[in-house]
Amino acid sequence: MPILDIIGQEQAIGRLERARRMERVPHGYIFSGPEGVGKATLATQWARLQFCSSPVTRPVDPGHYQCDSIRDACGECKDCHLVQSQTHPDLHFIDRDLGRFTSGTARSRQLLTLPIDVIREFVIEPAGGFPTRGRAKVFIIDEAHTMARPAQNALLKTLEEPPPGTFLILCTSRADLLLKTIHSRTQIVRFKTLPNEFVLAQLQSRNIPNEQALFWTHFCNGRLGIALTLAQLDFFDQMQALLNALASLGYRNMLDVAQLMVDSAKHFSQEYLKHNSKHSASDATRMGYQLFIQLYCWAFQMAIYSHSGWNSAEMPSGKPIAVLARKYDPLMCARAIQISARTESALTTNANPSLLFESLLLDYIELQMGS
């Protein structure tokens, strides 16, 4: 795909182009922004430009890009086709799942972080060699904020003194979790969420039913990649069931709702792995847990909007939102969101999800009761 097909990130694209024109392209970038807004996509297209044997110049609107043209890969040469097919020998994608293929001990444990074994074997060691095709080597580290501290420290020397033609791009939604020494050796490029109208149009163009497209658009809030991933799963009805369970939450059914969250996470894992087989079942289940807590955060946020005058009937999933707005005033909703965020953070540890959900739901009930 041409780099200009990446919609909504004109500022980021323009910054990369200006660095190229000034011949001040750093060897390390941090691509920082919400999940699902095109960080890895732009990193891949930027890498393709480094490999391309016949780059082209594409005119652009200076008002959007702060320059009048953009250098882009041709899309026709062998290197471009290798990137497109994800088989280019000098383009390396790094994520936690690689821990299953290291020679160290990471394969034997749940990969809540990106371990030092992965950084050593898949970044530091291959970065020391010459490019296979003679132009450049590019390493794209996904969810870079999940790197364990030893892994971040191990990466510092490669960032500070990379071999010629070696580039590292750290994609992250939590740049604040990266060491200051990582920041000092890289340049940050910020990404923003995409317009909801654009996200909705993309979902509708893929024949997603309108009710579902509206829900995923509002729930994902400008994160197109997340919206596309969730929309392809057979999970819309389950999300509605979880919202209805929250709206009817009380002491009598608290344990049932907690169990529904656990069972739904297992269902989510099964559906997710049908489309993303490289992930582990435990990681996919954990993603389900996080998704449901984010759903409840979103529901309380919508309830706050309802209090501010937004007609709940016009919202996606308006009926359970209206019930929540009657039960919780804006301050209660804000407190519920804080509690939810704390619970989501706890999921990154080895805490028992069932107990976490029971505690979370009990906190919701006590907020409603004024305890």
N, C-alpha and C positions, 0 to 999 in steps of 0.2 A: 504494500500500500504506500502511496506517496505520503510524505511527512505532513503535507497540508490536509490530508484526510483526518488528522487528529484534531477534532473539533474542541474549541473551548480553552485550549492551552496556548494561545497565540503569544502570550507574554513569555512563557517558558521557551517556546520555539525561537522567538526573536532573540532572547538572551543567548541561546546556544549559537545562533547565527552571528551575532555581534562578536562573540568570543573568537569564532573561526576567522572572521574578517580581520580582526586585530592581531591574529596569530598568537593569541593568548589562551589557547585551549588547555585547561588544567588536566592533569592525569587522574584527578579524583573529583567526582561530583556527588552531591547528595540531592536526590530528587525527592522532595518532601511535599506531602499532601495527603488528602483522604484516600482511603482504599477505593480502587475501582474508577479512577479518573484519568487513567492513561499514562501513568509513570513508566511502567514496564514497556508499554507499547512505544512510547517516545524513545525510551532508552534503546530499544531494539532498532528502531528506524535510524537513530543517530549512529548506532554501531554499523548499520548497513552502509551508511554514507562513508564511514572510515574505510570500509572494505572495497567499495565500488570502484571499478576501473574506468567508468565513464560518467562521472557526476554531471547533473544538469542544473540549470538555474531556472527557478520558477518565479514569475512576478507575483507580488502580494500587495495588499492594501497597507501602505505605511502607517495608517491610523491604528491598525490592529497589531502590527508586528514591529513597529518602530524601525522599519527598514523597507526598502522597495523591492527586494527579491530575496529568495531563500535558496541556498544550495541544497540539493537533494540527490539521493541515489537514483540511478537511471531505471532500475527495476528490470533490466534486460540482461545484464552481464551474468556470468557464472556465479560470481560472489553474491549478487543480489538474489539469485535463485536458491543458493545454498542457505542464505539467511531465511528466506521465505519458507523453506522446507525444514527449518530448524536443524540443519545438519552442517552448518559452517564450522570447521574445526577450530577457528580462532574466536568464536563467540561462545562464552561460557555463562550459563544460568546457574546461579547458586541459591539453594533454599534449604530448609531444615530437612527435607526428605532425603537429601544426599547423605545424611548421617547413617542411613541404612547400608550405605555402600563403602564406608570408610574401613580402614584396617584397625581402627582404634575401638574403644568400648562404646561409642555412641549408639551403635546399632542395637545394643541390648537394653536400651532404656527409652521411655517415651520422650520424644524430642519437643520439649516445651521451649527450648532455646536452640539457637543455631550454634553448635559446639565448635570448639577449637579444632577438632579433628577435621571437620569439613573445610575450614578456612585454610588449614595447612595443606591438605591434600588436593583441594580443588581450586585454590586461589594462589597461595604463596609458591608452591612447587611449580605448577605450570606457568606462572607468570615469569619465572626465571629463564624460560626457554625462548627460542626465536619463534615468530609467527609461522605457522605451517604454510600459509599462502603469501607470506612476505610483506604484508601491508601493516597490520596492527593486530593486537589482541585486546578484546573487550570482555570484562567480567561484570555481569549484572547481578548484584546481590539483592534478592527479594526479601522483604520484611527485615531489613538490616538491623532494625532496633531489637530484634530477638537474638542478636549475637551476644553470647555470654561475654562477660568482661575479659576473660583470658583471650577469647577469640578477637575482640576488638583490639586488645593490646598487641596481639600477634600480627595484626594487619597493618600496624602503624608504619613499620619499616618499608613495606611495599608501597604504601601511600606516599611516604616521604621521598623514597628513592626508587621509583619504578623503573624497570628496564625501558629503553626507548620503544615508543609505539605501543606501550601498555596503558590501558585506561580502565578505571574502576568506577562503576556507577552504583551507589547505594540507594535503593528505593525504600522509602519508609513513610509510615503514617505517624511516627513518633520520633521525630528528629531529636527531641529533648532527651531521649534515652541513650543517644550516642555520646561517647566520651568527648570532652572538650578538645582533646588532642586529635580526635577524628575530625571534628569541625575545623580545626586550625590547618589541617592538611587537605581540605577539600573546598569546593565552592558549592553553595546551596542554590538550587533552582526550585522555586515554589510553584506548586500546582493548586488549582482551585476546583471547586465542584462545578458541575456542568448545569446549564439551564434545564429546569424540569420539563420545559416544552420539548427540548431536544431529546431528553431521555424517553419521554412518552412516545414521541414519534418513532424512535428507534425500536421500542418494544412493539408498537402497533405494526411497524413494517415487517415484523417477524411473526405476524398473525397471532399475537398474544391477545386473548379476549379483553375487551375494553375495561371491564371491572377489575380484572387482574392487573392490567397494564397501569391503571390509575393507582392501585394500591402499591405496587412495587415502585412506581415513580415517587410517590410521596414518602414511602418508607425508606427508600434508599437515598433520597435527598441529594440528587445530583451525582451519585456514584454509579455511572452507567455500567461499569464492569460488574459490580455487585448485582445490579438490577437484572442484567442479562443472565448471570449465573443462576439467580434465584428463580427467575421466570421460566427457565427451561426445566426446573424440577417440578414434579407433581406434588406441590406442597402448599398451594394457596388455601385449600380448605382447612388444612391443619393449622395454618396461621390464624384463620378466622376462629377455629375452635379454641385456640389458646387465648385469643382476645375475649371471647365470650366467657371463658373460664375465669379470667381476671375480673371481668365485670360482675360476675356472680360470687366472687370470693368471699368466704366467711370461715369461721372456726370449724364449722361442720364439714366443709369440703376441702379444707386446706391441704390435707395429705393426698387427697385424690388429685388436686391440681398439680401438686409437686410431682406425683407419679406420672401424670400426663406429660409434664415437661421432660421427664427422663425418657419415657417411652417415645415421645415425639423426636427426641434427639437421636435415638436409635433408628427411627424411621428416616430421619433426615440423612443420617450417615449412609444408609442403604441407597437412597436416591442419589446422593451426591457422588458416591463412588461409582455409580453407573456411568457418569460423565467425566470423572476425574480419578481414574484408577491408580494414578501414581501416589495418591495420598493413602495414609494408613487409616484403618477403621477408627482407631482411638482419636486421631487428629480430627477426622470428619465428625465424630460424635461431639468432641469439644467445640467444634465450630457451631454445631447445632445448639449446644448449651448457650454459647455467647449470642447466637442469633435470637434466641427467645428472650434473653434479658434485654437485648437491644430493642426487641419488639415491645416489651413492657415499658422501657424508657420512652419510646416513641409514643405509645398510647397515652402516657401521662403528659407528655409534651402537647399532644393533640387536645387533651382535656384542658390544659392551660389556655390554648388558643380558643377553645370553646367558651371559656370564661371571659375572654377578651372581646367576644362578640361574633366570632366566626361561627356560622350556622353549622352545627354538627351534622345535619342532614346532607350537607354538601361535601363532607369529608369522606375519604375512603373508610369503610368499616364504621360508619357514623353511629350506629345504634349502641355498640358497646362503649364507644367514646362518650356518648351522651350520658350513659349510666355512670361512668367514672366521674364525669364532671359534676354529677349530682352528689356523689359520695365524697369527693375530695375537693376542697377549695384549692386555689392556686398555690398557697404555701405548702399544703400537704403534698400536692403534685411535685413541687420542686424538691421537697424532702424525699419523696419516693424515688425520684430520678437520682439523687445523690446516693441513696442506699443501693439502688440498682447498679450504679457505676462501681461502687465498692465491691459488690458481689461479683461483677464481671472480672475485676482485677484478681479476686481470689481464685477464679477459675484457672489462672495461669500457674497456680501451684497444684499440688496433688491432693487438694481438699476433696472431700466426698461430695459430689454434685447433689445427691438427694438431700443431704443435710443443709447444704447451702441454699437450695431452693426452699426447703421448709422454713429456714430462718428468714429468708427474703420475704416469703408470703406472710409469715407471722408479723414481720415489721410493717407490711402494707396494711394488715388488718388493724394493728394497734394504732397506726396513724389515723385510720378511719374512725376508730373508737375514741380517739383523743387521749390515748395512753401515753 
